[in-house]
Amino acid sequence: MDPLTRLLIRLAQWFRHPPSPTRIKIILATIAICLALVAIEKFVGWPDWMTAERVPIRR
């Protein structure tokens, strides 16, 4: 199924049977945390200790 079609079907289900206020708060809090992390990474930068280093493959 096309991803856009799947999204529209899911949105239609949400409009017919809206989620509880608690679930809406959880979703909005998750989105806010993600946006805060993106903003911190954008303006402050990525710390060196969180950068993964490549491990050489031994053969």
PDB file of N, CA, C and O in Angstrom:
ATOM      1  N   MET A   1       0.843  -1.171   0.000  1.00  0.00           N
ATOM      2  CA  MET A   1       0.000   0.000   0.000  1.00  0.00           C
ATOM      3  C   MET A   1       0.891   1.237   0.000  1.00  0.00           C
ATOM      4  O   MET A   1       1.952   1.256   0.623  1.00  0.00           O
ATOM      5  N   ASP A   2       0.454   2.238  -0.688  1.00  0.00           N
ATOM      6  CA  ASP A   2       1.182   3.496  -0.788  1.00  0.00           C
ATOM      7  C   ASP A   2       1.285   4.146   0.602  1.00  0.00           C
ATOM      8  O   ASP A   2       0.297   4.154   1.336  1.00  0.00           O
ATOM      9  N   PRO A   3       2.445   4.688   0.981  1.00  0.00           N
ATOM     10  CA  PRO A   3       2.582   5.301   2.311  1.00  0.00           C
ATOM     11  C   PRO A   3       1.614   6.462   2.540  1.00  0.00           C
ATOM     12  O   PRO A   3       1.112   6.644   3.650  1.00  0.00           O
ATOM     13  N   LEU A   4       1.353   7.242   1.499  1.00  0.00           N
ATOM     14  CA  LEU A   4       0.420   8.362   1.660  1.00  0.00           C
ATOM     15  C   LEU A   4      -0.993   7.854   1.913  1.00  0.00           C
ATOM     16  O   LEU A   4      -1.718   8.415   2.735  1.00  0.00           O
ATOM     17  N   THR A   5      -1.382   6.808   1.217  1.00  0.00           N
ATOM     18  CA  THR A   5      -2.702   6.216   1.424  1.00  0.00           C
ATOM     19  C   THR A   5      -2.825   5.667   2.837  1.00  0.00           C
ATOM     20  O   THR A   5      -3.853   5.840   3.492  1.00  0.00           O
ATOM     21  N   ARG A   6      -1.774   5.006   3.303  1.00  0.00           N
ATOM     22  CA  ARG A   6      -1.771   4.460   4.663  1.00  0.00           C
ATOM     23  C   ARG A   6      -1.906   5.586   5.687  1.00  0.00           C
ATOM     24  O   ARG A   6      -2.630   5.447   6.673  1.00  0.00           O
ATOM     25  N   LEU A   7      -1.213   6.697   5.455  1.00  0.00           N
ATOM     26  CA  LEU A   7      -1.298   7.831   6.370  1.00  0.00           C
ATOM     27  C   LEU A   7      -2.703   8.416   6.388  1.00  0.00           C
ATOM     28  O   LEU A   7      -3.234   8.733   7.452  1.00  0.00           O
ATOM     29  N   LEU A   8      -3.304   8.561   5.212  1.00  0.00           N
ATOM     30  CA  LEU A   8      -4.654   9.119   5.147  1.00  0.00           C
ATOM     31  C   LEU A   8      -5.678   8.204   5.822  1.00  0.00           C
ATOM     32  O   LEU A   8      -6.606   8.685   6.471  1.00  0.00           O
ATOM     33  N   ILE A   9      -5.514   6.902   5.673  1.00  0.00           N
ATOM     34  CA  ILE A   9      -6.422   5.963   6.346  1.00  0.00           C
ATOM     35  C   ILE A   9      -6.267   6.073   7.858  1.00  0.00           C
ATOM     36  O   ILE A   9      -7.252   6.065   8.596  1.00  0.00           O
ATOM     37  N   ARG A  10      -5.024   6.176   8.306  1.00  0.00           N
ATOM     38  CA  ARG A  10      -4.792   6.298   9.756  1.00  0.00           C
ATOM     39  C   ARG A  10      -5.366   7.605  10.299  1.00  0.00           C
ATOM     40  O   ARG A  10      -5.947   7.622  11.384  1.00  0.00           O
ATOM     41  N   LEU A  11      -5.208   8.700   9.550  1.00  0.00           N
ATOM     42  CA  LEU A  11      -5.780   9.974   9.987  1.00  0.00           C
ATOM     43  C   LEU A  11      -7.302   9.909  10.027  1.00  0.00           C
ATOM     44  O   LEU A  11      -7.921  10.472  10.929  1.00  0.00           O
ATOM     45  N   ALA A  12      -7.911   9.227   9.057  1.00  0.00           N
ATOM     46  CA  ALA A  12      -9.366   9.068   9.061  1.00  0.00           C
ATOM     47  C   ALA A  12      -9.820   8.284  10.289  1.00  0.00           C
ATOM     48  O   ALA A  12     -10.851   8.602  10.881  1.00  0.00           O
ATOM     49  N   GLN A  13      -9.057   7.263  10.673  1.00  0.00           N
ATOM     50  CA  GLN A  13      -9.397   6.503  11.880  1.00  0.00           C
ATOM     51  C   GLN A  13      -9.271   7.374  13.125  1.00  0.00           C
ATOM     52  O   GLN A  13     -10.076   7.258  14.049  1.00  0.00           O
ATOM     53  N   TRP A  14      -8.265   8.244  13.151  1.00  0.00           N
ATOM     54  CA  TRP A  14      -8.100   9.139  14.296  1.00  0.00           C
ATOM     55  C   TRP A  14      -9.269  10.105  14.399  1.00  0.00           C
ATOM     56  O   TRP A  14      -9.716  10.415  15.504  1.00  0.00           O
ATOM     57  N   PHE A  15      -9.780  10.592  13.249  1.00  0.00           N
ATOM     58  CA  PHE A  15     -10.907  11.521  13.288  1.00  0.00           C
ATOM     59  C   PHE A  15     -12.192  10.819  13.705  1.00  0.00           C
ATOM     60  O   PHE A  15     -13.033  11.419  14.374  1.00  0.00           O
ATOM     61  N   ARG A  16     -12.354   9.566  13.321  1.00  0.00           N
ATOM     62  CA  ARG A  16     -13.553   8.816  13.712  1.00  0.00           C
ATOM     63  C   ARG A  16     -13.505   8.401  15.177  1.00  0.00           C
ATOM     64  O   ARG A  16     -14.515   8.461  15.878  1.00  0.00           O
ATOM     65  N   HIS A  17     -12.338   7.982  15.634  1.00  0.00           N
ATOM     66  CA  HIS A  17     -12.150   7.540  17.020  1.00  0.00           C
ATOM     67  C   HIS A  17     -10.932   8.268  17.580  1.00  0.00           C
ATOM     68  O   HIS A  17      -9.829   7.720  17.571  1.00  0.00           O
ATOM     69  N   PRO A  18     -11.114   9.497  18.067  1.00  0.00           N
ATOM     70  CA  PRO A  18      -9.955  10.271  18.536  1.00  0.00           C
ATOM     71  C   PRO A  18      -9.294   9.627  19.755  1.00  0.00           C
ATOM     72  O   PRO A  18      -9.962   8.986  20.567  1.00  0.00           O
ATOM     73  N   PRO A  19      -7.973   9.803  19.874  1.00  0.00           N
ATOM     74  CA  PRO A  19      -7.257   9.233  21.020  1.00  0.00           C
ATOM     75  C   PRO A  19      -7.605   9.981  22.306  1.00  0.00           C
ATOM     76  O   PRO A  19      -8.144  11.087  22.278  1.00  0.00           O
ATOM     77  N   SER A  20      -7.287   9.357  23.415  1.00  0.00           N
ATOM     78  CA  SER A  20      -7.566   9.969  24.715  1.00  0.00           C
ATOM     79  C   SER A  20      -6.646  11.175  24.932  1.00  0.00           C
ATOM     80  O   SER A  20      -5.583  11.266  24.318  1.00  0.00           O
ATOM     81  N   PRO A  21      -7.058  12.099  25.806  1.00  0.00           N
ATOM     82  CA  PRO A  21      -6.197  13.263  26.091  1.00  0.00           C
ATOM     83  C   PRO A  21      -4.813  12.874  26.615  1.00  0.00           C
ATOM     84  O   PRO A  21      -3.830  13.563  26.342  1.00  0.00           O
ATOM     85  N   THR A  22      -4.736  11.780  27.362  1.00  0.00           N
ATOM     86  CA  THR A  22      -3.435  11.325  27.870  1.00  0.00           C
ATOM     87  C   THR A  22      -2.523  10.918  26.728  1.00  0.00           C
ATOM     88  O   THR A  22      -1.340  11.256  26.725  1.00  0.00           O
ATOM     89  N   ARG A  23      -3.064  10.192  25.756  1.00  0.00           N
ATOM     90  CA  ARG A  23      -2.258   9.768  24.614  1.00  0.00           C
ATOM     91  C   ARG A  23      -1.805  10.982  23.799  1.00  0.00           C
ATOM     92  O   ARG A  23      -0.674  11.011  23.313  1.00  0.00           O
ATOM     93  N   ILE A  24      -2.666  11.970  23.648  1.00  0.00           N
ATOM     94  CA  ILE A  24      -2.289  13.184  22.916  1.00  0.00           C
ATOM     95  C   ILE A  24      -1.139  13.893  23.627  1.00  0.00           C
ATOM     96  O   ILE A  24      -0.206  14.368  22.980  1.00  0.00           O
ATOM     97  N   LYS A  25      -1.205  13.967  24.962  1.00  0.00           N
ATOM     98  CA  LYS A  25      -0.126  14.602  25.727  1.00  0.00           C
ATOM     99  C   LYS A  25       1.187  13.848  25.559  1.00  0.00           C
ATOM    100  O   LYS A  25       2.246  14.465  25.439  1.00  0.00           O
ATOM    101  N   ILE A  26       1.127  12.517  25.550  1.00  0.00           N
ATOM    102  CA  ILE A  26       2.341  11.708  25.374  1.00  0.00           C
ATOM    103  C   ILE A  26       2.942  11.947  23.994  1.00  0.00           C
ATOM    104  O   ILE A  26       4.158  12.085  23.862  1.00  0.00           O
ATOM    105  N   ILE A  27       2.104  11.998  22.972  1.00  0.00           N
ATOM    106  CA  ILE A  27       2.583  12.226  21.605  1.00  0.00           C
ATOM    107  C   ILE A  27       3.214  13.607  21.481  1.00  0.00           C
ATOM    108  O   ILE A  27       4.292  13.750  20.904  1.00  0.00           O
ATOM    109  N   LEU A  28       2.543  14.626  22.023  1.00  0.00           N
ATOM    110  CA  LEU A  28       3.090  15.988  21.951  1.00  0.00           C
ATOM    111  C   LEU A  28       4.384  16.119  22.751  1.00  0.00           C
ATOM    112  O   LEU A  28       5.300  16.823  22.328  1.00  0.00           O
ATOM    113  N   ALA A  29       4.471  15.452  23.898  1.00  0.00           N
ATOM    114  CA  ALA A  29       5.706  15.492  24.691  1.00  0.00           C
ATOM    115  C   ALA A  29       6.852  14.819  23.942  1.00  0.00           C
ATOM    116  O   ALA A  29       7.984  15.302  23.974  1.00  0.00           O
ATOM    117  N   THR A  30       6.564  13.713  23.272  1.00  0.00           N
ATOM    118  CA  THR A  30       7.594  13.018  22.493  1.00  0.00           C
ATOM    119  C   THR A  30       8.095  13.892  21.352  1.00  0.00           C
ATOM    120  O   THR A  30       9.299  13.974  21.110  1.00  0.00           O
ATOM    121  N   ILE A  31       7.178  14.541  20.655  1.00  0.00           N
ATOM    122  CA  ILE A  31       7.567  15.433  19.557  1.00  0.00           C
ATOM    123  C   ILE A  31       8.381  16.606  20.089  1.00  0.00           C
ATOM    124  O   ILE A  31       9.365  17.007  19.466  1.00  0.00           O
ATOM    125  N   ALA A  32       7.984  17.164  21.239  1.00  0.00           N
ATOM    126  CA  ALA A  32       8.717  18.289  21.822  1.00  0.00           C
ATOM    127  C   ALA A  32      10.133  17.882  22.224  1.00  0.00           C
ATOM    128  O   ALA A  32      11.075  18.646  22.016  1.00  0.00           O
ATOM    129  N   ILE A  33      10.295  16.691  22.797  1.00  0.00           N
ATOM    130  CA  ILE A  33      11.626  16.209  23.179  1.00  0.00           C
ATOM    131  C   ILE A  33      12.502  16.026  21.945  1.00  0.00           C
ATOM    132  O   ILE A  33      13.676  16.396  21.952  1.00  0.00           O
ATOM    133  N   CYS A  34      11.933  15.457  20.892  1.00  0.00           N
ATOM    134  CA  CYS A  34      12.698  15.262  19.653  1.00  0.00           C
ATOM    135  C   CYS A  34      13.127  16.599  19.058  1.00  0.00           C
ATOM    136  O   CYS A  34      14.271  16.751  18.629  1.00  0.00           O
ATOM    137  N   LEU A  35      12.215  17.565  19.031  1.00  0.00           N
ATOM    138  CA  LEU A  35      12.565  18.883  18.492  1.00  0.00           C
ATOM    139  C   LEU A  35      13.622  19.574  19.351  1.00  0.00           C
ATOM    140  O   LEU A  35      14.492  20.267  18.824  1.00  0.00           O
ATOM    141  N   ALA A  36      13.552  19.390  20.666  1.00  0.00           N
ATOM    142  CA  ALA A  36      14.564  19.975  21.547  1.00  0.00           C
ATOM    143  C   ALA A  36      15.934  19.356  21.281  1.00  0.00           C
ATOM    144  O   ALA A  36      16.938  20.067  21.247  1.00  0.00           O
ATOM    145  N   LEU A  37      15.983  18.038  21.093  1.00  0.00           N
ATOM    146  CA  LEU A  37      17.261  17.385  20.791  1.00  0.00           C
ATOM    147  C   LEU A  37      17.825  17.854  19.455  1.00  0.00           C
ATOM    148  O   LEU A  37      19.032  18.067  19.331  1.00  0.00           O
ATOM    149  N   VAL A  38      16.970  18.014  18.464  1.00  0.00           N
ATOM    150  CA  VAL A  38      17.428  18.502  17.159  1.00  0.00           C
ATOM    151  C   VAL A  38      17.952  19.927  17.290  1.00  0.00           C
ATOM    152  O   VAL A  38      18.978  20.263  16.699  1.00  0.00           O
ATOM    153  N   ALA A  39      17.261  20.767  18.056  1.00  0.00           N
ATOM    154  CA  ALA A  39      17.702  22.153  18.233  1.00  0.00           C
ATOM    155  C   ALA A  39      19.040  22.212  18.966  1.00  0.00           C
ATOM    156  O   ALA A  39      19.914  22.996  18.597  1.00  0.00           O
ATOM    157  N   ILE A  40      19.202  21.393  19.994  1.00  0.00           N
ATOM    158  CA  ILE A  40      20.475  21.370  20.726  1.00  0.00           C
ATOM    159  C   ILE A  40      21.601  20.918  19.811  1.00  0.00           C
ATOM    160  O   ILE A  40      22.684  21.504  19.816  1.00  0.00           O
ATOM    161  N   GLU A  41      21.348  19.872  19.021  1.00  0.00           N
ATOM    162  CA  GLU A  41      22.379  19.391  18.098  1.00  0.00           C
ATOM    163  C   GLU A  41      22.711  20.445  17.047  1.00  0.00           C
ATOM    164  O   GLU A  41      23.870  20.595  16.661  1.00  0.00           O
ATOM    165  N   LYS A  42      21.706  21.167  16.589  1.00  0.00           N
ATOM    166  CA  LYS A  42      21.910  22.167  15.531  1.00  0.00           C
ATOM    167  C   LYS A  42      22.724  23.357  16.045  1.00  0.00           C
ATOM    168  O   LYS A  42      23.637  23.824  15.365  1.00  0.00           O
ATOM    169  N   PHE A  43      22.396  23.849  17.245  1.00  0.00           N
ATOM    170  CA  PHE A  43      23.025  25.075  17.732  1.00  0.00           C
ATOM    171  C   PHE A  43      24.263  24.831  18.586  1.00  0.00           C
ATOM    172  O   PHE A  43      25.172  25.662  18.587  1.00  0.00           O
ATOM    173  N   VAL A  44      24.326  23.728  19.304  1.00  0.00           N
ATOM    174  CA  VAL A  44      25.464  23.455  20.181  1.00  0.00           C
ATOM    175  C   VAL A  44      26.467  22.545  19.496  1.00  0.00           C
ATOM    176  O   VAL A  44      27.677  22.749  19.604  1.00  0.00           O
ATOM    177  N   GLY A  45      25.967  21.544  18.793  1.00  0.00           N
ATOM    178  CA  GLY A  45      26.849  20.606  18.108  1.00  0.00           C
ATOM    179  C   GLY A  45      26.754  19.218  18.708  1.00  0.00           C
ATOM    180  O   GLY A  45      26.119  19.007  19.741  1.00  0.00           O
ATOM    181  N   TRP A  46      27.393  18.289  18.045  1.00  0.00           N
ATOM    182  CA  TRP A  46      27.387  16.892  18.463  1.00  0.00           C
ATOM    183  C   TRP A  46      28.623  16.645  19.312  1.00  0.00           C
ATOM    184  O   TRP A  46      29.730  16.909  18.845  1.00  0.00           O
ATOM    185  N   PRO A  47      28.485  16.145  20.548  1.00  0.00           N
ATOM    186  CA  PRO A  47      29.660  15.924  21.394  1.00  0.00           C
ATOM    187  C   PRO A  47      30.540  14.795  20.856  1.00  0.00           C
ATOM    188  O   PRO A  47      30.052  13.833  20.262  1.00  0.00           O
ATOM    189  N   ASP A  48      31.831  14.935  21.076  1.00  0.00           N
ATOM    190  CA  ASP A  48      32.782  13.937  20.581  1.00  0.00           C
ATOM    191  C   ASP A  48      32.579  12.568  21.223  1.00  0.00           C
ATOM    192  O   ASP A  48      32.798  11.545  20.574  1.00  0.00           O
ATOM    193  N   TRP A  49      32.165  12.534  22.479  1.00  0.00           N
ATOM    194  CA  TRP A  49      32.013  11.248  23.154  1.00  0.00           C
ATOM    195  C   TRP A  49      30.826  10.452  22.615  1.00  0.00           C
ATOM    196  O   TRP A  49      30.715   9.257  22.890  1.00  0.00           O
ATOM    197  N   MET A  50      29.940  11.090  21.856  1.00  0.00           N
ATOM    198  CA  MET A  50      28.799  10.371  21.277  1.00  0.00           C
ATOM    199  C   MET A  50      29.053   9.938  19.835  1.00  0.00           C
ATOM    200  O   MET A  50      28.192   9.308  19.222  1.00  0.00           O
ATOM    201  N   THR A  51      30.206  10.263  19.295  1.00  0.00           N
ATOM    202  CA  THR A  51      30.526   9.900  17.923  1.00  0.00           C
ATOM    203  C   THR A  51      31.086   8.482  17.890  1.00  0.00           C
ATOM    204  O   THR A  51      32.036   8.157  18.602  1.00  0.00           O
ATOM    205  N   ALA A  52      30.490   7.656  17.063  1.00  0.00           N
ATOM    206  CA  ALA A  52      30.955   6.269  16.927  1.00  0.00           C
ATOM    207  C   ALA A  52      32.194   6.237  16.043  1.00  0.00           C
ATOM    208  O   ALA A  52      32.266   6.922  15.023  1.00  0.00           O
ATOM    209  N   GLU A  53      33.162   5.434  16.452  1.00  0.00           N
ATOM    210  CA  GLU A  53      34.375   5.286  15.661  1.00  0.00           C
ATOM    211  C   GLU A  53      34.352   3.933  14.972  1.00  0.00           C
ATOM    212  O   GLU A  53      33.843   2.953  15.515  1.00  0.00           O
ATOM    213  N   ARG A  54      34.902   3.892  13.783  1.00  0.00           N
ATOM    214  CA  ARG A  54      34.945   2.635  13.045  1.00  0.00           C
ATOM    215  C   ARG A  54      35.987   1.707  13.661  1.00  0.00           C
ATOM    216  O   ARG A  54      37.096   2.122  13.997  1.00  0.00           O
ATOM    217  N   VAL A  55      35.606   0.462  13.797  1.00  0.00           N
ATOM    218  CA  VAL A  55      36.516  -0.559  14.307  1.00  0.00           C
ATOM    219  C   VAL A  55      37.038  -1.326  13.102  1.00  0.00           C
ATOM    220  O   VAL A  55      36.249  -1.818  12.296  1.00  0.00           O
ATOM    221  N   PRO A  56      38.362  -1.436  12.965  1.00  0.00           N
ATOM    222  CA  PRO A  56      38.887  -2.162  11.808  1.00  0.00           C
ATOM    223  C   PRO A  56      38.512  -3.643  11.867  1.00  0.00           C
ATOM    224  O   PRO A  56      38.513  -4.257  12.933  1.00  0.00           O
ATOM    225  N   ILE A  57      38.197  -4.192  10.719  1.00  0.00           N
ATOM    226  CA  ILE A  57      37.840  -5.604  10.618  1.00  0.00           C
ATOM    227  C   ILE A  57      39.122  -6.415  10.468  1.00  0.00           C
ATOM    228  O   ILE A  57      39.915  -6.176   9.557  1.00  0.00           O
ATOM    229  N   ARG A  58      39.319  -7.376  11.370  1.00  0.00           N
ATOM    230  CA  ARG A  58      40.517  -8.217  11.304  1.00  0.00           C
ATOM    231  C   ARG A  58      40.191  -9.465  10.512  1.00  0.00           C
ATOM    232  O   ARG A  58      39.192 -10.139  10.764  1.00  0.00           O
ATOM    233  N   ARG A  59      41.039  -9.758   9.562  1.00  0.00           N
ATOM    234  CA  ARG A  59      40.826 -10.948   8.731  1.00  0.00           C
ATOM    235  C   ARG A  59      41.978 -11.894   8.852  1.00  0.00           C
ATOM    236  O   ARG A  59      41.975 -12.953   8.224  1.00  0.00           O
TER     237      ARG A  59
END
